[in-house]
Amino acid sequence: MSSFDHKAALTAIPHKPGVYQYWDADGKLMYIGKAKDLRNRVGSYFNSDRNQFNGKTRVLVSKIRKITFTIVDTEIDAWLLENSLIKKHQPKFNINLKDDKTYPWIIVKNENYPRIYWTRKVIKDGSTYFGPYGSIGMMHTILDLIKETYPLRTCSLPLTEKNIAEGKFKVCLEYQIGNCKGPCQNYQTETDYDKNIGEIKEILNGKIGNVIRDVKGIIKSASENLNFELAHQYARRLEVLEKYQSKSTVVNSAITNVDVVSIASDERYAFVNYLKVMNGTIIQTQTIEVKKQLDESDDEILTLAMLEFRTKFSSTSKEIIVPFEPSLEDESLKFTVPKLGEKKKLLELSQKNVLFFKKEKLNQYEKLNPDLRTDRILTTMQKDLRLTQLPKHIECFDNSNFQGKYPVSAIVVFKDAKPSKKDYRHFNVKTVEGPNDFATMEEAVFRRYRRMLDENQTLPQLIIIDGGKGQLSSALKSLKLLGIENKVTVIGIAKRLEELFYPGDSYPLYLDKKSETLKVIQQLRDEAHRFGITFHRKKRDQGTLKTELEQIEGIGKTTADKLLTHFKSVKKIKEATEKELAEVLNKKQMITLQAYFNQE
């Protein structure tokens, strides 16, 4: 490793929760991590079995020259401190919560007669900000609701009590068309204006039900007092509020204040979705992307993203709905992993969003860099098929025969999950008599890999046998004879149910019908079948024609072979001139052949 004495460093680290920092030889901060037990966590990086780590982790450990740490009281404190330090220092080996958009906010300006508008800049000036909104369309819908329901000023005039009293301002067109009640000339009191602002804040906080209830109370009271104009005014407001509420993503009203977080990941990236639910309505949602650095677990990433979301959206909810129980221990939070009911539906909605986002993002990346798709498919296949190495080179065998005659075997080759047609091969079966599919497979596999060994060619990582247990056993028999049964993985695929068989395993493996691994295997099998059938038909047709030619008087087996070798088909033999036929036949054979075709 390095000259760094990690054992001495570990003796100074306590068994307490906290945050640790790794520094390189130049005094540069490389990585920040949190731990429930600092000594155990830091010590795990220097475990003798370093093969458990990915390449980046091994590089990180090799560069460590100093370890510093900060002790905190609880794991949640470590979580918060880690997040703030990562944001501040942005170490090379820490994951980055990628969010390259500046999301919009709705601001209630800190001023007399506050204005309400949207902005992308959050300034600490005492104003109240609501958001951020992942959907700009949703944000404008809310602003339109406010504008249609509450007449507010849009001007930037300094409406101080003194300025209004001195009559410095005059009403504008917005007052004339009814969009503003004219507070600039004291046509609307500040108390009345602030009452509207209070209702708007309730709506922006997701408590639209409270506002609707208050509006209904005003309508009832106004009607009882025969103030029908006021009742009509608030009836219109109620209509707009209820229409907006019906368009919102509504869940069970019993679910009052919860956060929902879900994750989807692969070897390189993770995507985390967040839903904020208040009073039975989803009021905010966002999905972020995380590029992995040190093979971080879903648990680590979900925990980090959860904190980021709760901070950004100023969440105070005590309950968080998650797909699995996180390792984070915090008595102030309740983690729920729902099995059914409304909360389960909420989690499924979040998961649907994150899976869609993941698919779209990966498609974008793969269009820009096709190698990413190849690596992803190969990695998926390695995982699904329990392989020890990436299946960059795959070969698939298929046999064909016709009523026991003309047996052939075909092999197709895929490299980097794509057909390599120049490497396709046919085998004319030499040692098998009659319809013996097992023996045919045994011969083809033996001949293929004996030649590869003789020529020092690199063996494939995966061999697929189109057939069930019998064909698989035959192939394995040949691999054992060659002494390479432990150097390659061989599996058989049964056609009817897409069952995958492994040598020595009596139970088949079933893959998801939509999985990319199964699609590649099916493509290999279909390609081997197509390639084998094409060659088999050609051979069968030649055999049938040869038999037909031998039935002509004066044309024996040797002559029929010569004709087919020279002309390739009966059609070309029929169209041949006497001069061309004379190159293969004597005069008597030529006259006999022409007479046969003329009679036909």
C-alpha positions in Angstrom: 0.0 0.0 0.0 1.6 3.2 1.2 3.9 4.4 4.0 0.9 5.6 5.9 0.6 3.8 9.3 -3.1 3.3 9.5 -2.9 1.1 12.6 -1.3 4.0 14.6 -4.0 6.4 13.2 -6.8 4.0 14.3 -5.7 3.9 17.9 -6.5 7.6 18.2 -10.0 7.2 16.7 -12.8 6.5 19.3 -15.8 4.2 19.0 -18.2 7.1 18.7 -20.5 8.6 16.1 -18.9 11.3 13.9 -17.5 12.5 10.6 -14.1 11.4 9.2 -11.9 13.1 6.6 -9.2 11.5 4.4 -6.3 13.7 3.2 -3.6 13.0 0.5 0.2 13.8 0.6 -0.4 17.3 -0.7 -2.8 18.1 2.2 -5.8 18.0 -0.1 -9.1 16.8 1.3 -10.1 13.7 -0.7 -13.2 12.2 1.0 -15.7 12.9 3.8 -17.7 10.2 5.5 -20.0 9.7 8.4 -20.2 6.8 10.8 -22.1 5.4 13.8 -18.8 4.0 15.0 -15.8 6.0 13.7 -13.1 3.5 14.5 -14.9 0.5 13.0 -15.9 2.4 9.8 -12.4 3.8 9.2 -10.8 0.5 10.0 -13.0 -1.2 7.4 -11.2 0.7 4.6 -7.9 -1.0 5.6 -9.4 -4.5 5.7 -7.0 -7.2 4.4 -9.6 -8.3 1.9 -9.5 -5.3 -0.3 -10.9 -7.2 -3.3 -14.3 -6.3 -1.9 -13.8 -2.7 -2.9 -14.1 -1.2 -6.4 -11.2 0.4 -8.2 -11.9 3.9 -7.0 -12.0 2.9 -3.4 -8.6 1.1 -3.7 -7.1 4.2 -5.3 -8.6 6.4 -2.5 -7.1 4.1 0.2 -3.7 4.1 -1.5 -3.5 7.9 -1.4 -4.5 8.4 2.3 -1.8 10.1 4.3 -3.8 11.7 7.1 -7.1 11.0 8.8 -9.0 13.7 10.8 -12.4 13.3 12.5 -15.1 15.2 14.4 -17.1 13.5 17.2 -20.8 14.3 17.4 -23.6 13.2 19.8 -25.8 11.2 17.5 -25.8 9.6 14.0 -28.3 12.3 12.8 -25.8 15.0 13.8 -23.1 13.1 11.8 -25.4 13.0 8.9 -26.0 16.7 8.9 -22.4 17.6 9.4 -21.2 15.3 6.6 -23.7 16.9 4.2 -22.6 20.5 5.0 -18.9 19.7 4.8 -19.4 17.9 1.4 -21.2 21.0 0.1 -18.5 23.3 1.3 -15.4 21.3 0.2 -16.7 19.1 -2.6 -14.1 16.4 -2.2 -13.1 14.4 -5.3 -14.2 11.0 -4.1 -17.6 12.1 -2.7 -20.8 11.6 -4.7 -22.4 14.7 -6.1 -26.1 15.3 -5.9 -26.4 16.5 -9.5 -29.0 19.2 -10.0 -27.9 21.6 -12.7 -31.2 23.4 -12.8 -32.1 26.5 -10.8 -35.6 25.7 -9.8 -38.2 28.5 -9.4 -39.6 29.8 -6.1 -42.7 31.8 -5.3 -41.8 34.8 -3.1 -44.0 36.8 -0.7 -42.0 40.0 -0.6 -41.1 41.5 2.8 -42.7 44.9 2.3 -45.9 46.8 3.1 -48.7 45.3 1.0 -46.5 42.4 -0.1 -46.2 41.5 -3.8 -46.3 37.8 -4.9 -44.3 36.7 -7.9 -41.8 34.0 -8.9 -38.0 34.1 -8.9 -35.0 31.8 -9.3 -32.9 33.7 -6.7 -33.4 33.2 -3.0 -32.2 36.3 -1.1 -32.1 36.6 2.7 -34.1 39.9 2.9 -36.9 38.7 5.3 -39.2 37.7 2.4 -41.0 34.3 2.5 -40.1 31.8 -0.2 -42.2 28.8 -1.2 -40.7 26.0 -3.3 -38.6 25.1 -5.2 -41.0 23.9 -7.8 -39.8 21.0 -9.9 -42.5 21.8 -12.4 -42.6 25.3 -13.7 -46.1 24.6 -15.1 -47.4 23.7 -11.6 -45.9 27.0 -10.2 -47.6 29.1 -12.9 -50.9 27.2 -12.2 -50.6 28.3 -8.5 -49.8 31.9 -9.4 -52.7 32.0 -11.8 -55.0 30.7 -9.0 -53.8 33.5 -6.7 -54.2 36.1 -9.4 -57.7 35.0 -10.2 -58.8 34.7 -6.6 -57.0 37.5 -4.8 -56.6 41.1 -6.2 -53.0 42.1 -5.3 -50.8 44.9 -6.4 -48.1 44.2 -9.0 -46.4 47.6 -8.9 -43.1 48.3 -6.9 -44.2 51.6 -5.4 -43.0 52.2 -1.8 -46.4 52.0 -0.1 -45.5 53.3 3.3 -48.2 54.7 5.5 -46.7 58.2 5.1 -46.6 58.1 1.3 -50.2 56.9 1.1 -51.4 59.5 3.5 -49.6 62.3 1.6 -51.4 61.1 -1.6 -48.2 60.5 -3.6 -49.7 57.8 -5.8 -52.6 57.4 -8.2 -54.4 54.2 -9.1 -53.4 52.5 -12.4 -55.0 50.4 -15.1 -54.8 47.3 -12.8 -57.3 49.0 -10.5 -59.5 50.0 -13.4 -59.8 46.4 -14.6 -60.3 44.9 -11.2 -57.0 43.2 -10.6 -56.0 45.5 -7.7 -58.1 47.2 -5.0 -56.0 50.3 -4.9 -54.1 50.2 -1.6 -51.9 53.0 -3.1 -54.7 55.4 -2.4 -56.0 53.6 0.7 -59.0 52.2 -1.2 -58.0 48.9 0.5 -56.8 48.7 4.1 -53.6 47.0 5.0 -55.6 44.7 7.4 -57.8 43.5 4.5 -54.8 43.1 2.2 -52.8 41.1 4.9 -55.9 38.8 5.4 -55.6 37.8 1.7 -51.8 37.3 2.1 -52.5 35.0 5.0 -54.9 32.8 2.9 -52.4 32.7 0.1 -49.6 31.5 2.4 -52.0 28.7 3.6 -52.5 27.7 -0.1 -48.8 27.8 -0.8 -48.2 25.6 2.3 -50.6 23.0 0.9 -53.4 23.9 3.3 -56.0 24.7 0.6 -58.6 22.8 2.6 -58.4 25.3 5.4 -58.9 28.2 3.0 -61.9 26.5 1.4 -63.4 26.0 4.8 -62.9 29.7 5.8 -64.4 30.9 2.5 -67.5 28.7 2.9 -67.9 30.2 6.4 -67.8 33.7 4.9 -70.4 32.8 2.2 -72.7 31.4 4.8 -72.3 34.4 7.1 -72.8 36.9 4.3 -75.9 35.1 3.1 -77.4 35.1 6.5 -76.8 38.9 6.8 -78.3 39.4 3.3 -74.9 40.6 2.0 -75.4 38.9 -1.3 -72.8 40.9 -3.2 -70.1 39.7 -0.7 -71.5 36.2 -0.8 -71.3 36.1 -4.6 -67.8 37.5 -4.6 -66.6 34.7 -2.2 -68.7 32.1 -4.1 -66.6 32.8 -7.2 -63.4 32.5 -5.1 -64.7 29.2 -3.8 -65.3 27.9 -7.3 -61.8 28.7 -8.4 -60.2 27.1 -5.2 -62.2 23.9 -5.6 -61.4 23.7 -9.3 -57.7 24.0 -8.5 -57.9 21.4 -5.7 -59.6 18.9 -8.1 -56.7 19.3 -10.5 -54.0 18.7 -7.8 -52.6 15.3 -7.3 -54.8 14.3 -4.4 -54.2 11.3 -2.1 -56.1 10.2 1.0 -56.9 13.3 3.1 -55.9 11.3 6.2 -52.3 11.5 5.0 -51.6 15.0 6.3 -47.9 15.7 6.4 -45.4 13.1 5.0 -42.4 12.9 2.8 -41.9 10.1 0.2 -38.5 9.1 -1.1 -37.6 6.3 -3.5 -34.4 5.3 -5.4 -33.4 3.5 -8.6 -29.8 2.8 -9.3 -27.3 0.8 -11.4 -23.5 0.4 -11.1 -22.7 4.0 -12.1 -25.7 6.2 -11.3 -28.5 6.5 -8.8 -31.7 8.5 -9.1 -33.8 9.6 -6.2 -37.4 11.0 -6.3 -39.0 13.1 -3.6 -42.7 13.9 -3.0 -43.9 16.3 -0.4 -47.5 15.6 0.8 -49.6 18.0 2.9 -53.3 17.6 3.7 -53.9 14.9 1.1 -52.2 16.8 -1.7 -48.8 16.4 -3.3 -47.5 20.0 -3.3 -43.9 19.5 -4.4 -41.9 16.9 -6.3 -38.3 16.6 -7.6 -35.9 13.9 -8.9 -32.2 14.2 -8.7 -29.3 12.3 -10.2 -26.3 10.9 -8.3 -23.1 9.8 -10.0 -21.5 7.1 -7.8 -17.8 7.4 -6.8 -17.0 4.6 -4.4 -19.7 2.0 -5.1 -22.0 3.7 -2.6 -25.0 1.6 -1.4 -28.7 2.6 -2.0 -29.0 3.1 1.7 -26.1 5.7 1.8 -27.4 7.6 -1.3 -31.1 7.6 -0.1 -30.1 8.9 3.3 -27.9 11.7 1.8 -30.6 12.7 -0.8 -33.3 12.6 1.9 -31.5 15.3 3.9 -30.9 17.4 0.8 -34.6 17.3 -0.1 -35.9 18.0 3.4 -33.5 21.0 3.7 -34.4 22.4 0.3 -38.1 22.1 0.7 -38.1 23.1 4.4 -39.9 19.9 5.3 -41.0 19.5 8.9 -42.8 16.1 8.5 -42.0 13.5 11.1 -42.9 10.6 8.8 -41.0 9.5 5.7 -42.3 6.8 3.4 -39.3 4.8 2.0 -38.8 1.6 -0.1 -36.6 0.0 2.6 -35.7 0.7 6.2 -32.6 3.0 6.2 -29.8 2.5 8.6 -30.1 6.0 9.9 -31.3 6.1 13.5 -33.2 9.2 14.5 -35.9 9.2 17.2 -37.5 12.3 15.8 -38.3 10.6 12.4 -40.5 7.7 11.6 -39.6 5.6 8.6 -42.5 3.7 7.0 -42.1 0.9 4.5 -45.7 0.4 3.4 -47.0 -3.0 2.3 -50.5 -1.9 1.1 -53.0 0.9 1.2 -52.7 4.6 0.3 -49.1 4.9 1.5 -48.1 2.0 -0.7 -49.8 3.8 -3.6 -47.8 7.0 -2.8 -44.5 5.0 -2.8 -45.4 3.3 -6.1 -46.1 6.8 -7.6 -42.7 8.0 -6.4 -41.0 4.8 -7.8 -42.8 5.2 -11.1 -41.4 8.8 -11.4 -37.8 7.8 -10.5 -37.8 4.8 -12.9 -39.1 7.0 -15.8 -36.4 9.7 -15.0 -33.7 7.0 -14.8 -34.7 5.5 -18.2 -34.8 8.9 -19.9 -31.4 10.0 -18.5 -29.7 6.7 -19.4 -31.1 6.8 -22.9 -29.7 10.3 -23.3 -26.2 9.2 -22.1 -26.3 6.1 -24.3 -27.1 8.1 -27.4 -24.1 10.3 -26.7 -21.9 7.4 -25.8 -23.0 4.0 -27.2 -20.3 2.2 -25.1 -22.2 3.1 -22.0 -25.1 0.9 -23.2 -22.8 -2.0 -24.0 -21.2 -1.8 -20.6 -24.6 -1.6 -18.9 -25.9 -4.7 -20.8 -22.8 -6.7 -20.2 -22.8 -5.8 -16.5 -26.5 -6.7 -16.2 -25.9 -10.1 -17.9 -23.0 -10.8 -15.6 -25.2 -10.1 -12.6 -28.3 -12.0 -13.9 -26.4 -15.1 -15.1 -24.1 -15.2 -12.0 -20.9 -15.0 -14.1 -17.4 -14.3 -12.7 -16.5 -12.0 -15.6 -18.2 -9.8 -18.2 -19.5 -11.8 -21.1 -17.8 -9.7 -23.8 -17.5 -12.8 -26.1 -20.5 -15.1 -26.3 -21.0 -18.1 -28.6 -24.3 -20.0 -29.2 -24.7 -23.5 -30.8 -27.8 -24.8 -32.7 -28.3 -28.1 -34.6 -30.5 -28.8 -37.7 -31.4 -32.0 -39.6 -34.2 -33.2 -41.9 -35.6 -36.7 -41.0 -32.2 -37.7 -39.7 -30.5 -36.6 -42.9 -28.1 -33.7 -43.6 -27.2 -33.0 -39.9 -25.4 -29.6 -39.5 -24.4 -27.5 -36.5 -24.1 -23.7 -36.5 -22.4 -21.3 -34.2 -23.0 -17.6 -33.9 -20.7 -15.2 -32.1 -21.6 -12.0 -30.2 -18.9 -9.6 -29.1 -19.9 -6.7 -26.8 -23.5 -7.9 -27.0 -23.6 -7.4 -30.8 -23.4 -10.0 -33.6 -19.9 -10.6 -35.0 -20.9 -12.2 -38.3 -17.4 -12.7 -39.6 -16.9 -15.2 -36.8 -20.0 -17.3 -37.5 -19.2 -20.9 -38.4 -21.0 -24.0 -39.9 -20.1 -27.6 -39.1 -20.8 -30.5 -41.4 -21.3 -33.4 -39.0 -18.8 -36.1 -39.7 -19.0 -38.7 -36.9 -22.8 -39.0 -36.3 -25.0 -41.5 -38.1 -28.8 -40.9 -38.0 -30.9 -38.4 -36.0 -28.7 -38.0 -32.9 -29.0 -34.4 -31.7 -26.9 -35.0 -28.6 -24.0 -36.6 -30.5 -24.2 -33.8 -33.1 -23.8 -31.2 -30.3 -21.0 -33.1 -28.7 -19.0 -33.2 -32.0 -19.6 -29.5 -32.9 -18.5 -28.2 -29.4 -15.4 -30.5 -29.4 -14.3 -29.4 -32.9 -14.9 -25.7 -32.2 -12.9 -25.5 -29.1 -10.2 -27.9 -30.0 -9.4 -25.7 -32.9 -9.5 -22.6 -30.8 -7.0 -24.2 -28.4 -4.8 -25.4 -31.2 -4.7 -21.8 -32.6 -4.2 -20.2 -29.2 -7.4 -18.2 -29.6 -9.1 -16.6 -26.6 -12.0 -18.6 -25.3 -15.5 -17.0 -24.9 -16.7 -16.1 -21.4 -20.1 -17.6 -22.1 -21.3 -20.6 -24.2 -25.1 -21.0 -24.9 -26.5 -24.3 -26.0 -29.9 -24.1 -27.8 -31.6 -27.0 -26.1 -32.4 -28.5 -22.8 -30.5 -30.7 -20.3 -29.5 -33.4 -22.8 -27.8 -31.0 -25.3 -26.1 -29.2 -22.3 -24.7 -32.4 -20.9 -23.3 -33.3 -24.4 -21.6 -29.9 -24.7 -20.2 -30.2 -21.2 -18.8 -33.7 -22.0 -16.7 -32.2 -24.9 -15.5 -29.3 -22.7 -14.3 -31.8 -20.1 -12.5 -33.8 -22.7 -10.7 -30.6 -23.7 -10.0 -29.7 -20.0 -11.7 -26.3 -20.3 -15.0 -26.9 -18.3 -13.8 -24.6 -15.6 -12.5 -21.9 -17.9 -15.9 -21.0 -19.5 -19.5 -20.8 -18.4 -22.0 -22.9 -20.4 -25.8 -22.7 -20.1 -28.6 -24.3 -22.0 -31.8 -22.6 -23.1 -35.0 -24.6 -23.5 -37.2 -23.2 -26.2 -40.7 -23.5 -24.8 -40.5 -21.7 -21.5 -37.2 -19.8 -21.9 -35.7 -21.9 -19.1 -32.0 -21.5 -18.5 -30.1 -24.6 -17.3 -26.7 -24.7 -15.6 -24.6 -27.9 -15.4 -25.3 -29.8 -12.2 -28.3 -27.7 -11.3 -31.6 -29.6 -11.6 -33.7 -26.4 -11.3 -33.8 -23.9 -14.2 -33.3 -20.2 -13.9 -36.1 -17.9 -15.1 -35.4 -14.4 -16.1 -37.8 -11.5 -16.2 -39.5 -11.6 -19.7 -38.6 -7.9 -20.2 -35.0 -8.2 -19.0 -32.2 -7.2 -21.4 -30.3 -10.3 -20.5 -33.1 -12.6 -21.8 -33.4 -10.4 -24.9 -29.7 -10.8 -25.8 -29.9 -14.6 -25.2 -33.1 -14.9 -27.4 -31.4 -12.8 -30.1 -28.4 -15.2 -29.9 -30.7 -18.3 -30.1 -32.7 -16.9 -33.0 -29.6 -15.8 -34.9 -28.1 -19.3 -34.4 -31.3 -20.9 -35.6 -31.6 -18.7 -38.7 -27.9 -19.2 -39.6 -28.1 -23.0 -39.1 -31.4 -23.4 -41.0 -30.0 -21.4 -44.0 -27.0 -23.6 -44.3 -29.1 -26.8 -43.6 -31.6 -25.9 -46.4 -28.8 -25.3 -48.9 -27.2 -28.7 -48.0 -30.6 -30.4 -48.1 -31.5 -28.9 -51.5 -28.1 -30.0 -52.9 -28.7 -33.5 -51.5 -32.2 -33.7 -53.1 -30.9 -32.4 -56.4 -28.0 -34.7 -56.4 -30.3 -37.7 -55.8 -32.5 -36.5 -58.7 -29.5 -36.2 -61.1 -28.3 -39.7 -60.2 -31.6 -41.1 -61.3 -30.9 -40.0 -64.9 -29.6 -42.8 -67.0 -25.9 -42.4 -67.6 -25.4 -39.9 -64.8 -23.8 -41.5 -61.7 -22.9 -40.2 -58.3 -19.5 -38.9 -59.4 -21.0 -37.0 -62.4 -23.8 -35.6 -60.3 -21.2 -34.3 -57.8 -19.2 -32.7 -60.6 -22.3 -31.0 -62.1 -23.5 -29.5 -58.8 -20.0 -28.4 -57.9 -19.5 -26.7 -61.3 -23.0 -25.2 -61.8 -24.3 -24.9 -58.2 -28.0 -25.5 -59.1 -30.2 -27.4 -61.5 -31.5 -24.1 -63.0 -28.0 -23.2 -64.1 -27.5 -26.7 -65.5 -30.7 -26.3 -67.6 -29.5 -22.9 -68.9 -26.0 -24.1 -69.7 -24.8 -24.2 -73.3 -23.4 -27.3 -75.0 -19.9 -25.8 -74.7 -20.4 -25.3 -70.9 -21.8 -28.8 -70.4 -18.9 -30.3 -72.4 -16.5 -29.1 -69.7 -18.1 -31.7 -67.3 -19.9 -34.3 -69.4 -19.0 -36.5 -72.4 -21.2 -36.3 -75.5 -23.4 -39.3 -74.6 -24.1 -37.9 -71.1 -24.8 -34.5 -72.5 -27.4 -35.9 -75.0 -29.0 -37.9 -72.2 -29.2 -34.9 -69.8 -30.7 -32.6 -72.5 -33.3 -35.2 -73.4 -34.3 -35.6 -69.7 -34.8 -31.8 -69.3 -36.7 -31.5 -72.6 -39.0 -34.3 -71.6 -39.5 -32.6 -68.2 
